[in-house]
Amino acid sequence: SSGINAEYGGDDLTCCSKCRLRKGTNRSEVFKEDWECCRCFANNFSRRIDCYKCHTKKPPINPKYPDDWICPDCKGVNFSKRIDCYKCHAPKPLNYSNNY
């Protein structure tokens, strides 16, 4: 059947590509921690390590600026000026390098 999915460009698990409302849930927003699959463009919960739809691995997190750092404990991306992680408060590792 073609219904709202065909009309708005959604897939079998979302009502449309614009709102990403997951069928059977009240969730209509994409959270900043969630990630979009680079292969099939499905929206995935942040906790997933691979895409629920096509099983492509979650891409590595890249800081926005070269001096920013990624927390080794929680994988939170931190501004370079921070001495501890904004998310889990772990200390910034000594001699941290992003390996750009």
C-alpha positions in Angstrom: 0.0 0.0 0.0 1.3 3.5 -0.8 0.0 5.8 2.0 1.9 8.5 3.8 5.2 6.8 3.3 5.1 7.0 -0.5 3.6 10.5 -0.4 6.3 12.0 1.8 9.3 9.9 1.0 9.4 7.9 4.2 10.4 4.3 4.7 8.7 1.3 6.4 9.8 2.5 9.9 9.2 6.2 9.7 6.1 8.2 8.6 8.1 10.6 6.5 11.6 11.8 5.8 10.9 15.2 7.3 9.7 14.4 10.8 11.3 10.9 11.2 8.4 9.9 13.5 9.0 6.3 14.3 6.0 4.1 13.9 4.5 2.9 17.2 6.3 5.7 19.2 5.7 9.3 20.2 9.2 10.2 19.2 9.1 12.8 16.4 12.5 14.5 16.9 16.0 13.5 16.2 18.3 14.0 19.1 21.8 15.4 18.6 23.4 12.2 19.8 21.5 10.2 17.2 23.2 9.5 13.9 22.2 9.1 10.3 23.5 6.2 8.3 25.8 7.3 5.5 24.7 4.3 3.4 20.9 4.1 3.7 20.2 7.4 5.6 18.2 5.7 8.3 18.2 7.6 11.7 19.7 5.5 14.5 19.7 5.9 18.2 23.0 7.1 19.6 23.5 3.8 21.5 23.6 1.7 18.3 27.1 0.8 17.0 25.7 -0.2 13.6 22.7 0.8 11.5 19.5 -1.0 12.4 18.5 -1.1 8.8 21.6 -2.0 6.7 24.1 -2.9 9.5 26.7 -0.3 8.3 29.1 0.5 11.2 28.6 3.8 13.0 31.1 6.3 11.7 33.9 7.6 14.1 33.3 10.8 15.9 35.3 13.7 14.5 35.8 16.9 16.5 34.7 20.1 14.8 38.0 21.9 15.4 41.5 20.3 15.4 42.3 21.1 19.0 39.0 19.7 20.4 39.3 16.3 22.1 37.2 13.1 22.4 36.7 11.7 25.9 38.1 8.1 25.9 35.5 7.1 28.5 32.2 8.3 27.1 33.2 9.5 23.6 31.9 13.0 24.2 33.5 15.7 22.0 35.0 18.5 24.1 36.3 22.0 23.3 40.1 22.2 23.5 39.9 24.6 26.5 38.1 22.0 28.7 40.2 20.1 31.2 37.5 17.6 32.0 34.7 16.1 29.9 31.5 18.0 29.8 29.5 14.8 29.7 31.1 12.4 32.2 33.7 14.7 33.9 36.6 12.5 33.2 39.9 14.4 33.0 41.4 15.3 29.6 44.1 12.7 28.8 47.7 14.0 29.1 49.4 14.5 25.7 46.0 14.1 23.9 46.3 13.9 20.1 43.4 13.7 17.5 45.7 12.3 14.9 44.4 14.5 12.1 
